[in-house]
Amino acid sequence: MQQQHRIQQEMAQRQMAQQQEQMRANGMLQQGGNIHINEKKDIVGIIQEESKSILVIIAFSILMNLDQVNSLFKNISLFATESGELNLQCVFVKALLIGISYLVIKTYLL
């Protein structure tokens, strides 16, 4: 009886080892409960996949650095220095606005 149980355990272990070997051969590795598929992508493929996001970020960055937008911020004394230039607080607020805008567009439109 014990010998039969031991044989069943050995068979189960062999099956598990074979399944793991098949998963490795198929490029699937299990780490921390997550299955990751090994995919080698080149930089061009990544850029093509993320092109919409990249263009949105570029557009918002250009938009937030236009003179018209800068003049709006210069009217707020919190964001202007004594010489009339924009200070670092303005840069942080503009970056925050770009990030929030990107998040909204990425979530609802892209």
ABEGO torsion letter per residue (X at the ends): XAAAAAAAAAAAAAAAAAAAAAAAAAGBBBBGGBBBBBBBBBAAAAAAAAAAAAAAAAAAAAAAABAAAAAAAAABAAABBAAGBBBAAAAAAAAAAAAAAAAAAAAAAX
